[in-house]
Amino acid sequence: MCDNIITVYQKIAKKYKFTMVLTSKMIILLSFKYLKHLTINKGNDMKNIAKILFVVISSLSLMLTAKAGELSVSGSAKATYLTTSGQQKDNTLGITNELTFSASGEMDNGYTWSYSMALDPSTSDTDASGQANNDDTSITLGMNDFGTLKLCVSTCGNNKKYAFDASAYGKMSDTGLSEGIVYPDDEGSYATIQYHTPELPFGTTLSAAHGNQKVDGQSGNAQVASGDSATFFSAASSPVDGLTLSASYYEKNDYDNGLTQSSRQGESGGAYGAKYAVGNLTIGYGKSFKDIEDDKTTLTDGATTVEFYENTGISLGYAVNDALSVSYTSETSEANYQTSSTTNYDIEMDSIQVAYSLGGATLSLARTDYENIGYADGVDATDTIIALSFAF
């Protein structure tokens, strides 16, 4: 039966001397041509009905055929030893790991799709079961020249707060001790739908996202108590070789505003950064901001209420050779109160890091000094962390 469809196509191709690949529309047209041929030239009704059904079913099958997707698993494992001086902290030896399950495929129209889900160990102090959490879930639809559409829960953050960072081991605010810096939120705090443009002139890409409150690993019918939502925008560009410019901005939409609250200032924030790589040297500079929501109608509590946070960072990274990298990063965070006369204490961090590739593993050393932790005067500490990381 299918051979008869192809025969019709071959006769047309021979007559008009052309060659092309059969498309879904062509298959349908040829199928109906074959159906007409059957009904006109055959006298056996039952045989004709059977052939008609076979032609229709085969046509739909060919039209809707999709390429089989691929499933893969990747992850990382890391052993760390952390020491802290200046505070009452125990030296700790730990192992962390993360598994990411990914699937991908292609549709008939050339669009691509991918699914990703991370399996993380629970970090709750009250969880003694050793359970792993299903989180950081996303579905991505690649639409070629029309850009990319994403559906994400707890992931797909486009915040540029670390766009300046060139650290050899990792972000120094994420190496051990919690220093208390307040950063702007990103899409990873919400369940979002996102659109990303294809690459524009000067290597520019733009994104826009809208998100609602979520629970990690939520299913399609999960709901949370808060009706808050947020809107996000980001941009990145590489106008010249080695230079990357980045920026992001968001606004939180408070569900209660206009109902039970009178907000003087809504929550919003953003970041921008520049990073330039020349030879083995990388230099970065960036700033981030966060305006704190204030529901008071007066400034009577201004002496104790922060109006906004401002963070400034610089970073230098140098690749000594293919295996060895070193870096120095410094960051300052300032809390600005509603009353300018209020004394504030800036958090300051300085980190020196070294990373050495062992081929299949990376050995890292990071030492970070903290001052005025939690924006409190004289609360200082020093962290030293040794890490052995594996990626698979």
WOVENBEL-V102639 format. One record per residue. N is the residue number from 0. PHI is phi in whole degrees, 0 to 359 (NA if undefined). NEAR is the number of other C-alpha atoms within 10 Angstrom. D_CENTER is the distance of its C-alpha to the mean C-alpha in Angstrom with 1 decimal. Layout:
{{N:PHI:NEAR:D_CENTER} {N:PHI:NEAR:D_CENTER}}
This chain:
{{0:NA:13:48.7} {1:296:13:45.6} {2:297:8:48.0} {3:294:13:49.9} {4:298:20:46.8} {5:295:16:46.2} {6:300:14:49.9} {7:301:15:49.8} {8:298:19:46.9} {9:296:15:48.9} {10:296:11:51.9} {11:295:13:50.1} {12:297:13:48.5} {13:293:10:51.9} {14:295:9:53.7} {15:258:9:51.4} {16:55:9:50.5} {17:221:9:46.7} {18:226:11:43.9} {19:199:6:40.4} {20:277:6:37.8} {21:294:12:38.3} {22:259:11:35.6} {23:300:17:35.1} {24:296:11:37.3} {25:296:13:40.0} {26:299:19:40.1} {27:297:19:40.8} {28:299:14:43.5} {29:296:20:45.2} {30:296:25:45.1} {31:293:16:46.9} {32:296:13:49.4} {33:292:21:50.1} {34:300:19:50.5} {35:299:12:53.1} {36:298:11:54.8} {37:294:18:55.1} {38:289:15:56.5} {39:275:9:59.0} {40:255:9:60.5} {41:247:10:60.4} {42:253:10:62.8} {43:276:10:61.4} {44:297:11:59.4} {45:297:9:57.8} {46:294:11:56.8} {47:297:17:55.3} {48:299:14:53.3} {49:298:10:51.9} {50:295:17:51.0} {51:299:20:49.4} {52:299:12:47.2} {53:299:13:46.1} {54:296:22:45.4} {55:297:14:43.3} {56:297:12:41.3} {57:296:17:40.8} {58:297:22:39.7} {59:296:14:37.1} {60:298:12:35.9} {61:294:14:35.7} {62:291:16:33.9} {63:263:12:31.2} {64:297:11:30.6} {65:238:13:27.0} {66:291:10:26.1} {67:295:10:25.3} {68:282:13:21.7} {69:242:11:20.9} {70:246:13:19.6} {71:219:10:18.4} {72:232:13:17.7} {73:225:12:16.2} {74:178:14:15.9} {75:211:13:17.2} {76:222:15:20.1} {77:217:17:21.2} {78:254:15:24.6} {79:229:19:25.1} {80:233:16:28.2} {81:239:20:28.0} {82:237:17:30.9} {83:230:20:31.2} {84:243:14:34.2} {85:97:12:35.3} {86:221:11:34.2} {87:280:8:35.5} {88:229:11:32.8} {89:278:10:33.4} {90:291:12:32.4} {91:232:11:29.8} {92:243:13:29.1} {93:216:10:26.0} {94:230:12:23.9} {95:240:12:20.3} {96:208:15:18.5} {97:210:15:15.5} {98:245:18:15.8} {99:239:18:13.3} {100:260:15:15.0} {101:231:18:14.1} {102:224:15:16.3} {103:208:17:16.7} {104:192:17:19.6} {105:225:17:21.2} {106:265:14:23.2} {107:300:13:26.7} {108:276:9:25.7} {109:92:11:23.5} {110:291:15:20.1} {111:247:17:17.7} {112:224:19:15.6} {113:210:18:13.4} {114:231:18:12.6} {115:219:19:10.7} {116:215:21:11.8} {117:258:22:12.0} {118:245:19:15.5} {119:246:17:15.9} {120:295:15:19.3} {121:294:15:20.3} {122:253:12:20.6} {123:288:9:23.1} {124:293:6:26.5} {125:266:7:28.3} {126:265:9:26.9} {127:259:9:29.5} {128:275:7:28.7} {129:71:10:26.0} {130:291:13:23.9} {131:250:14:20.4} {132:259:14:17.8} {133:273:17:15.8} {134:214:20:12.4} {135:49:21:8.6} {136:257:23:9.7} {137:209:21:8.6} {138:236:18:11.1} {139:239:18:10.7} {140:244:19:14.0} {141:271:18:14.9} {142:248:16:17.9} {143:55:12:19.2} {144:289:10:20.7} {145:265:12:19.4} {146:97:16:15.7} {147:225:19:12.8} {148:247:19:12.4} {149:230:19:9.6} {150:240:19:10.4} {151:224:25:8.1} {152:234:28:9.6} {153:67:22:8.6} {154:206:21:4.9} {155:67:22:2.2} {156:291:18:4.1} {157:242:23:6.2} {158:296:27:9.1} {159:260:26:11.5} {160:297:25:13.6} {161:251:18:13.4} {162:297:24:13.8} {163:273:27:17.4} {164:285:29:17.1} {165:235:26:18.9} {166:295:25:19.7} {167:286:24:21.0} {168:261:23:19.9} {169:177:15:17.0} {170:300:13:16.3} {171:290:25:19.8} {172:279:16:18.8} {173:228:9:17.2} {174:254:20:20.1} {175:164:16:22.4} {176:291:19:24.2} {177:273:12:22.6} {178:272:21:23.9} {179:90:14:23.1} {180:295:21:21.3} {181:262:17:20.0} {182:252:19:16.8} {183:293:24:15.4} {184:288:24:13.0} {185:220:27:9.5} {186:298:26:7.8} {187:295:19:7.1} {188:272:19:10.9} {189:223:24:11.5} {190:262:28:11.6} {191:236:28:10.6} {192:246:19:11.7} {193:230:21:10.2} {194:234:20:12.2} {195:240:19:11.5} {196:288:18:14.9} {197:292:18:16.3} {198:294:14:17.3} {199:259:10:20.0} {200:307:10:22.8} {201:64:12:22.3} {202:64:13:19.0} {203:269:17:17.4} {204:229:18:14.4} {205:236:19:13.8} {206:216:19:11.5} {207:222:19:12.7} {208:212:24:11.5} {209:229:19:13.8} {210:223:24:13.3} {211:246:21:15.9} {212:301:18:16.5} {213:214:23:15.6} {214:239:15:16.6} {215:302:18:14.5} {216:70:18:14.9} {217:296:17:16.8} {218:271:10:18.7} {219:296:6:19.5} {220:246:5:22.3} {221:286:10:21.0} {222:227:13:22.0} {223:239:11:21.8} {224:290:7:24.7} {225:280:12:23.0} {226:260:13:22.8} {227:295:17:20.6} {228:218:18:17.9} {229:207:23:16.0} {230:239:19:15.2} {231:233:25:12.7} {232:221:22:13.2} {233:210:22:12.0} {234:210:20:13.8} {235:216:23:14.2} {236:212:19:17.4} {237:232:18:19.6} {238:293:13:23.1} {239:224:10:24.9} {240:301:10:24.5} {241:91:12:22.8} {242:256:16:21.7} {243:234:20:18.1} {244:249:20:18.0} {245:221:25:15.0} {246:205:23:15.1} {247:210:24:13.4} {248:206:24:15.3} {249:212:24:15.3} {250:226:21:18.2} {251:269:19:18.7} {252:257:17:21.2} {253:282:17:23.5} {254:299:13:25.2} {255:282:13:28.4} {256:300:14:29.0} {257:89:9:32.0} {258:247:7:33.2} {259:246:9:34.0} {260:233:14:32.7} {261:237:14:33.5} {262:280:16:30.6} {263:281:13:31.7} {264:217:14:28.2} {265:274:17:24.9} {266:284:20:21.7} {267:204:21:19.6} {268:181:24:18.0} {269:186:25:16.4} {270:203:25:16.1} {271:214:23:17.2} {272:201:24:17.7} {273:226:22:19.6} {274:224:22:19.7} {275:232:20:22.6} {276:247:17:23.4} {277:225:11:27.0} {278:62:9:28.5} {279:269:12:27.4} {280:257:15:26.6} {281:234:21:23.4} {282:239:21:23.7} {283:224:24:21.2} {284:216:22:21.8} {285:200:24:19.7} {286:224:23:20.2} {287:218:26:18.4} {288:222:23:20.1} {289:213:23:20.2} {290:274:20:23.0} {291:269:17:24.2} {292:297:17:25.4} {293:231:18:29.2} {294:265:14:31.2} {295:278:14:34.5} {296:271:11:36.9} {297:232:9:38.6} {298:253:12:37.8} {299:293:11:40.2} {300:259:12:37.6} {301:299:16:36.3} {302:290:14:37.5} {303:241:12:35.1} {304:254:17:32.1} {305:282:19:29.3} {306:273:18:28.6} {307:201:19:25.6} {308:250:20:23.9} {309:229:22:23.6} {310:242:23:21.9} {311:230:19:22.9} {312:222:23:21.9} {313:229:21:23.3} {314:208:21:22.6} {315:233:23:24.6} {316:232:23:23.8} {317:220:21:26.4} {318:268:17:26.5} {319:296:11:30.1} {320:204:9:30.0} {321:295:9:27.8} {322:255:12:27.7} {323:249:17:27.9} {324:228:20:25.6} {325:229:22:26.4} {326:204:24:24.9} {327:225:22:25.8} {328:226:25:23.6} {329:228:19:24.9} {330:217:22:23.4} {331:233:18:25.4} {332:235:25:24.5} {333:242:19:27.2} {334:264:22:27.9} {335:255:19:29.9} {336:273:19:32.2} {337:295:17:33.8} {338:258:16:37.1} {339:295:10:37.3} {340:281:9:40.0} {341:292:14:37.8} {342:285:12:37.4} {343:239:15:33.8} {344:236:18:32.7} {345:281:20:29.7} {346:281:24:27.5} {347:233:22:27.7} {348:227:24:25.9} {349:226:19:26.9} {350:227:23:25.5} {351:246:21:27.0} {352:225:22:25.2} {353:225:21:26.3} {354:227:23:24.6} {355:231:19:26.8} {356:277:15:25.8} {357:259:13:28.2} {358:78:8:27.1} {359:95:9:24.9} {360:209:15:24.3} {361:228:18:23.7} {362:257:19:26.0} {363:230:22:24.8} {364:224:19:26.7} {365:225:24:25.5} {366:233:20:27.8} {367:231:23:26.7} {368:257:19:29.2} {369:241:22:28.5} {370:233:21:30.8} {371:57:19:31.2} {372:302:21:28.5} {373:69:18:27.6} {374:63:19:29.4} {375:252:14:32.7} {376:295:14:35.5} {377:79:10:36.3} {378:268:15:33.7} {379:241:19:32.8} {380:196:19:31.5} {381:227:18:30.7} {382:250:20:28.3} {383:231:21:28.7} {384:230:21:26.4} {385:246:20:27.1} {386:226:21:24.4} {387:239:19:24.8} {388:246:20:21.5} {389:233:17:21.4} {390:241:13:18.8} {391:214:10:19.7}}
